[in-house]
């Protein structure tokens, strides 16, 4: 069984590494572009905001189309398209200048990421053993997100010395290294694996019903909105509001942006380990739902506490717990989605799930900065998010009794 698990994990590891390579350039931009925007030929800082967000909005109309495409091509072919688009757009950051050119590049990257996301989830669904699906999902999520960590760290280190263009071209070439890795992999070629449904035990037939699927999609939407959207976009504002633009930690003074970057980078650092451990735990005899429900309650408490004015050390500890909650919730809800996708057409269900996450992540910053206009905006935002997590916990408690 252990050997079989390792063999089935190989395609999952390959697609995770390929995806991580593709994220180097995208993640580098979030660190470098707000500072070195003039070297990209931009004329105003507002253009940076548009460029860093347009890739998410472009995914909303294109993801369903890409899901349809995946139903007519192999998973490996879709991933080849993703690598080519991702590699050439990243190289394009180093070649082309001007806002119009970069809008096209960022839009193409959004299309590439839809190919990566839908294809990656589908590959995990097809190749993960039923008994090890949680561990496989945690491994996949953790490995590919190291690309974000490396892109931020290496990009932040190299751009000041060798320039944005050189780093972008280098990261684009690294992305294209995914082609030989993919060619040597054993990723499924055929549609039969995507259309093959698992036999569901009589007592577990509920997981194939529309109500259960809708609960998964709604949960994916809100978890993405709270963590990828609200927390990621407003963390610097929270720090600045409570602790000022410069914070002293152990007699070392750091800026708001640096501290926010360090906090979020720490999550990408522990993802491969915590995600896989949580996934393995959810594969156990207790099942995923009891762990997921408890995690929703825990995550709700610490998410709300981010908005409290606490000593900086205590606040940092609470915030890191909240980010750990993000890893746990994302790993488990992604795995629950994979379980359910095997009762239907894998790509079709995972496309809907991915679109819901994209919509949540895109709406999060809009909702966040709308609420921050009010006097108690931080409390409204974070305790409101906590309330959403508590409601999800109650909803899943009802689902658990029916499942």
Phi, psi and omega per residue, in radians:
X1 nan -0.730 -3.138
X2 -1.111 -0.717 3.129
X3 -1.137 -0.717 3.128
X4 -1.094 -0.695 3.134
X5 -1.113 -0.727 3.141
X6 -1.149 -0.706 -3.134
X7 -1.130 -0.736 -3.124
X8 -1.229 -0.386 -3.123
X9 -1.353 -0.333 -3.061
X10 -0.984 -0.885 3.087
X11 -1.053 -0.572 3.141
X12 -1.192 -0.739 3.094
X13 -1.108 -0.739 -3.135
X14 -1.056 -0.859 -3.091
X15 -1.192 -0.524 3.082
X16 -1.186 -0.742 3.121
X17 -1.155 -0.764 3.109
X18 -1.028 -0.747 3.125
X19 -1.176 -0.697 3.107
X20 -1.050 -0.737 3.114
X21 -1.067 -0.646 -3.108
X22 -1.231 -0.449 -3.087
X23 -1.421 -0.183 -3.099
X24 -0.982 -0.898 -3.083
X25 -1.195 -0.744 -3.141
X26 -1.071 -0.816 -3.108
X27 -1.193 -0.610 3.088
X28 -1.017 -0.650 -3.102
X29 -1.090 -0.617 -3.107
X30 -1.147 -0.429 3.099
X31 -1.586 -0.764 -2.949
X32 -1.585 -0.687 -2.996
X33 -1.099 -0.674 3.110
X34 -1.073 -0.331 -3.116
X35 -1.802 -0.725 -3.025
X36 -1.892 0.598 -3.071
X37 -1.123 -0.506 -3.136
X38 -1.169 -0.537 3.124
X39 -1.216 -0.273 3.071
X40 -1.582 0.054 3.133
X41 1.416 0.313 3.118
X42 -1.436 2.708 -3.051
X43 -1.863 -0.293 -3.094
X44 -2.661 2.667 -3.105
X45 -1.178 -0.451 -3.141
X46 -1.117 -0.469 3.124
X47 -1.149 -0.480 3.092
X48 -1.093 -0.799 3.131
X49 -1.044 -0.723 3.116
X50 -1.108 -0.799 -3.085
X51 -1.154 -0.604 -3.115
X52 -1.380 -0.195 -3.117
X53 -1.982 -0.357 -3.015
X54 -1.120 -0.528 -3.140
X55 -1.105 -0.540 3.103
X56 -1.279 -0.752 -3.106
X57 -1.206 -0.555 -3.131
X58 -1.188 -0.435 -3.124
X59 -1.231 -0.429 -3.060
X60 -1.083 -0.868 3.092
X61 -1.383 -0.447 -3.020
X62 -1.513 -0.475 -3.092
X63 -1.033 -0.770 3.077
X64 -1.061 -0.637 3.103
X65 -1.132 -0.740 -3.130
X66 -1.179 -0.641 3.045
X67 -1.054 -0.715 3.083
X68 -1.103 -0.716 3.123
X69 -1.070 -0.747 -3.137
X70 -1.103 -0.452 3.093
X71 -1.303 -0.108 -3.123
X72 -2.128 -0.037 3.076
X73 -2.305 2.975 3.107
X74 -1.371 2.788 3.096
X75 -1.075 -0.694 -3.127
X76 -1.124 -0.712 3.108
X77 -1.083 -0.750 3.112
X78 -1.066 -0.685 3.126
X79 -1.221 -0.575 3.055
X80 -1.094 -0.763 3.087
X81 -1.045 -0.733 3.140
X82 -1.073 -0.785 -3.125
X83 -1.121 -0.779 -3.135
X84 -1.089 -0.808 3.114
X85 -1.106 -0.804 -3.123
X86 -1.117 -0.742 -3.130
X87 -1.159 -0.815 -3.078
X88 -1.264 -0.566 3.074
X89 -1.201 -0.669 3.119
X90 -1.172 -0.738 3.041
X91 -1.055 -0.645 3.131
X92 -1.063 -0.514 3.078
X93 -1.038 -0.515 -3.106
X94 -1.584 -0.191 -3.070
X95 -1.853 -0.785 -3.025
X96 -1.664 2.600 3.099
X97 -2.208 2.707 3.081
X98 1.831 2.616 -3.035
X99 -1.113 -0.777 -3.092
X100 -1.063 -0.778 3.140
X101 -1.114 -0.711 -3.114
X102 -1.243 -0.542 3.053
X103 -1.057 -0.768 3.114
X104 -1.105 -0.780 -3.135
X105 -1.083 -0.768 -3.110
X106 -1.217 -0.588 3.081
X107 -1.155 -0.741 3.092
X108 -1.108 -0.632 3.078
X109 -1.121 -0.654 3.087
X110 -1.047 -0.716 3.083
X111 -1.127 -0.772 3.122
X112 -1.014 -0.758 -3.096
X113 -1.158 -0.587 3.067
X114 -1.089 -0.718 3.054
X115 -1.079 -0.757 3.128
X116 -1.111 -0.829 -3.024
X117 -1.187 -0.883 -3.128
X118 -1.159 -0.752 3.124
X119 -1.140 -0.730 -3.135
X120 -1.110 -0.827 3.099
X121 -1.053 -0.721 -3.128
X122 -1.141 -0.687 3.129
X123 -1.126 -0.716 3.079
X124 -1.096 -0.750 -3.135
X125 -1.066 -0.685 -3.086
X126 -1.338 -0.704 -2.950
X127 -1.727 -0.252 -3.131
X128 -1.361 2.363 2.997
X129 -1.083 2.519 -3.130
X130 -0.991 -0.659 -3.096
X131 -1.355 -0.240 -3.073
X132 -2.172 0.415 -3.031
X133 -1.147 -0.679 3.131
X134 -1.122 -0.788 3.120
X135 -1.101 -0.705 3.123
X136 -1.124 -0.706 3.117
X137 -1.135 -0.757 3.106
X138 -1.099 -0.694 3.111
X139 -1.109 -0.803 -3.136
X140 -1.081 -0.915 -3.140
X141 -1.021 -0.797 -3.095
X142 -1.128 -0.771 -3.105
X143 -1.184 -0.781 -3.057
X144 -1.224 -0.473 -3.139
X145 -1.343 -0.198 2.991
X146 -1.135 -0.387 3.058
X147 -1.102 -0.672 3.079
X148 -1.124 -0.762 3.136
X149 -1.077 -0.859 -3.111
X150 -1.161 -0.646 3.115
X151 -1.082 -0.742 3.120
X152 -1.197 -0.810 -3.075
X153 -1.218 -0.922 -3.090
X154 -1.206 -0.730 3.105
X155 -1.091 -0.800 3.112
X156 -1.069 -0.539 -3.139
X157 -1.382 -0.719 -2.978
X158 -1.555 -0.581 -3.060
X159 -0.980 -0.752 3.131
X160 -1.092 -0.397 -3.060
X161 -1.712 -0.710 -3.059
X162 -2.035 -0.062 3.023
X163 1.679 2.684 -3.124
X164 -1.089 -0.733 -3.085
X165 -1.094 -0.810 -3.116
X166 -1.117 -0.758 3.140
X167 -1.122 -0.723 -3.130
X168 -1.091 -0.782 3.127
X169 -1.099 -0.739 3.108
X170 -1.067 -0.781 3.126
X171 -1.164 -0.610 3.101
X172 -1.128 -0.704 3.092
X173 -1.155 -0.650 3.079
X174 -1.118 -0.654 3.087
X175 -1.034 -0.729 -3.122
X176 -1.193 -0.285 3.034
X177 -1.116 -0.282 3.083
X178 -1.146 -0.387 -3.119
X179 -1.094 -0.909 3.099
X180 -1.142 -0.576 3.077
X181 -1.087 -0.749 -3.132
X182 -1.185 -0.702 -3.116
X183 -1.082 -0.586 -3.106
X184 -1.489 -0.064 -3.061
X185 -1.466 2.966 3.112
X186 -1.864 0.546 3.132
X187 -1.104 2.422 -3.086
X188 -0.990 2.449 3.095
X189 -1.740 -0.488 -2.907
X190 -1.683 2.836 3.100
X191 -1.400 -0.313 -3.089
X192 -1.033 -0.689 -3.126
X193 -1.177 -0.557 -3.138
X194 -1.313 -0.532 -3.075
X195 -1.632 -0.199 -3.118
X196 -1.261 2.147 -3.110
X197 -1.740 2.577 3.085
X198 -1.428 2.544 2.996
X199 -1.290 2.202 -3.106
X200 -1.727 2.269 3.118
X201 -1.075 2.645 -3.041
X202 -0.937 -0.757 -3.099
X203 -1.276 -0.256 -3.093
X204 -1.934 0.209 -3.089
X205 -1.082 -0.337 -3.106
X206 -1.057 -0.481 -3.063
X207 -1.171 -0.273 3.110
X208 -1.633 -0.008 -3.070
X209 -1.457 2.661 -3.086
X210 -0.998 -0.671 -3.127
X211 -1.087 -0.707 3.115
X212 -1.151 -0.768 3.133
X213 -1.096 -0.695 3.135
X214 -1.149 -0.627 3.095
X215 -1.095 -0.680 3.097
X216 -1.122 -0.814 -3.095
X217 -1.117 -0.763 3.119
X218 -1.121 -0.709 3.117
X219 -1.120 -0.755 3.100
X220 -1.066 -0.692 3.100
X221 -1.046 -0.897 -3.054
X222 -1.247 -0.648 3.119
X223 -1.131 -0.727 3.078
X224 -1.139 -0.720 -3.141
X225 -1.070 -0.773 -3.064
X226 -1.251 -0.724 -3.008
X227 -1.703 -0.907 3.135
X228 -1.266 -0.562 -3.095
X229 -1.612 -1.181 -2.999
X230 -1.256 -0.976 -3.046
X231 -1.100 -0.809 -3.104
X232 -1.089 -0.635 -3.044
X233 -1.527 -0.401 -3.050
X234 -1.926 -0.005 -3.076
X235 -1.046 -0.758 3.119
X236 -1.075 -0.674 3.132
X237 -1.145 -0.678 3.102
X238 -1.084 -0.821 -3.126
X239 -1.080 -0.821 -3.138
X240 -1.088 -0.650 -3.116
X241 -1.137 -0.756 -3.045
X242 -1.594 -0.519 -2.955
X243 -2.195 0.003 3.113
X244 1.525 3.092 -3.069
X245 -1.321 -0.389 3.104
X246 -2.270 2.307 -3.028
X247 -2.105 2.386 3.093
X248 -1.719 2.072 3.106
X249 -2.190 2.025 -3.089
X250 0.935 0.765 3.107
X251 1.160 0.270 3.056
X252 -1.956 2.187 -3.113
X253 -1.619 2.212 3.125
X254 -2.239 2.724 3.119
X255 -1.434 2.873 3.101
X256 -1.036 -0.826 -3.076
X257 -1.138 -0.678 3.126
X258 -1.142 -0.794 -3.128
X259 -1.102 -0.735 3.107
X260 -1.074 -0.737 3.122
X261 -1.125 -0.710 3.132
X262 -1.127 -0.770 -3.132
X263 -1.041 -0.832 -3.089
X264 -1.271 -0.531 3.091
X265 -1.186 -0.542 3.116
X266 -1.065 -0.612 3.106
X267 -1.087 -0.799 -3.138
X268 -1.118 -0.472 3.121
X269 -1.222 -0.663 -3.106
X270 -1.614 -0.174 -3.085
X271 -0.913 -0.822 -3.098
X272 -1.049 -0.542 -3.063
X273 -1.555 -0.888 -3.118
X274 -1.185 -0.740 -3.135
X275 -1.053 -0.778 -3.126
X276 -1.190 -0.675 3.136
X277 -1.125 -0.766 3.132
X278 -1.133 -0.753 3.113
X279 -1.059 -0.742 3.110
X280 -1.108 -0.710 3.106
X281 -1.065 -0.733 -3.115
X282 -1.241 -0.304 3.078
X283 -1.326 -0.195 -3.035
X284 -1.233 -3.073 -3.030
X285 -1.159 -0.439 3.133
X286 -1.212 -0.428 -3.088
X287 1.498 3.091 -3.037
X288 -1.488 -0.611 -2.974
X289 -1.112 -0.783 3.109
X290 -1.045 -0.693 3.115
X291 -1.174 -0.720 -3.125
X292 -1.124 -0.761 -3.132
X293 -1.111 -0.800 3.108
X294 -1.081 -0.682 -3.132
X295 -1.175 -0.629 3.096
X296 -1.096 -0.730 3.119
X297 -1.143 -0.834 3.107
X298 -1.026 -0.817 -3.112
X299 -1.105 -0.643 3.121
X300 -1.099 -0.739 -3.139
X301 -1.081 -0.896 -3.065
X302 -1.283 -0.513 3.099
X303 -1.112 -0.782 3.114
X304 -1.112 -0.628 -3.077
X305 -1.211 -0.248 3.079
X306 -1.049 -0.507 -3.086
X307 -1.474 0.070 -3.138
X308 -1.572 2.533 3.067
X309 -1.477 1.729 -3.066
X310 -2.096 2.850 2.983
X311 -0.933 2.485 -2.978
X312 -0.970 -0.669 3.134
X313 -1.121 -0.752 3.120
X314 -1.158 -0.751 -3.133
X315 -1.085 -0.736 3.111
X316 -1.061 -0.722 3.131
X317 -1.101 -0.782 3.122
X318 -1.076 -0.748 -3.112
X319 -1.145 -0.692 3.084
X320 -1.141 -0.640 3.050
X321 -1.105 -0.680 3.117
X322 -1.106 -0.702 3.119
X323 -1.227 -0.592 3.019
X324 -1.106 -0.678 3.062
X325 -1.055 -0.644 3.099
X326 -1.084 -0.763 3.106
X327 -1.068 -0.790 -3.104
X328 -1.124 -0.868 -3.091
X329 -1.117 -0.751 -3.114
X330 -1.117 -0.756 -3.138
X331 -1.070 -0.803 -3.048
X332 -1.271 -0.760 -3.118
X333 -1.173 -0.621 3.063
X334 -1.092 -0.697 -3.132
X335 -1.215 -0.705 3.068
X336 -1.046 -0.704 3.097
X337 -1.090 -0.703 3.105
X338 -1.120 -0.766 3.112
X339 -0.953 -0.807 -3.073
X340 -1.272 -0.581 -3.136
X341 -1.066 -0.454 -3.128
X342 -1.326 -0.122 3.048
X343 -1.662 -0.003 -3.111
X344 -2.491 -2.827 3.004
X345 -1.282 2.066 -3.000
X346 -0.985 -0.943 -3.048
X347 -1.133 -0.731 -3.088
X348 -1.071 -0.825 -3.129
X349 -1.182 -0.756 -3.109
X350 -1.198 -0.460 3.044
X351 -1.149 -0.819 3.105
X352 -1.054 -0.744 3.136
X353 -1.091 -0.777 -3.140
X354 -1.148 -0.675 3.110
X355 -1.114 -0.745 3.111
X356 -1.030 -0.731 3.103
X357 -1.131 -0.723 3.127
X358 -1.094 -0.741 3.125
X359 -1.097 -0.764 3.116
X360 -1.075 -0.795 -3.142
X361 -1.123 -0.604 -3.140
X362 -1.291 -0.646 -3.114
X363 -1.357 -0.424 -3.087
X364 -0.945 -0.942 3.129
X365 -1.076 -0.645 3.130
X366 -1.096 -0.851 3.128
X367 -1.127 -0.721 -3.110
X368 -1.035 -0.899 -3.065
X369 -1.341 -0.327 2.987
X370 -1.183 -0.809 -3.123
X371 -1.221 -0.513 -3.126
X372 -1.210 -0.167 3.069
X373 -1.217 -0.375 -3.071
X374 -1.558 2.786 -3.062
X375 -1.011 -0.747 3.130
X376 -1.804 0.609 -3.038
X377 -0.990 -0.714 -3.125
X378 -1.131 -0.698 3.106
X379 -1.154 -0.797 3.105
X380 -0.986 -0.771 -3.035
X381 -1.190 -0.917 -3.007
X382 -1.431 -0.661 3.056
X383 -1.303 -0.497 2.993
X384 -1.107 -0.725 3.063
X385 -1.101 -0.688 3.093
X386 -1.067 -0.729 3.128
X387 -1.072 -0.682 3.105
X388 -1.069 -0.763 3.136
X389 -1.128 -0.665 3.094
X390 -1.134 -0.732 3.116
X391 -1.109 -0.708 3.075
X392 -1.069 -0.696 3.118
X393 -1.075 -0.756 3.120
X394 -1.146 -0.715 3.140
X395 -1.082 -0.757 -3.139
X396 -1.238 -0.446 3.038
X397 -1.122 -0.703 3.080
X398 -1.142 -0.761 3.138
X399 -1.064 -0.713 -3.103
X400 -1.061 -0.634 -3.132
X401 -1.224 -0.490 -3.132
X402 -1.511 -0.486 -3.025
X403 -1.230 nan nan
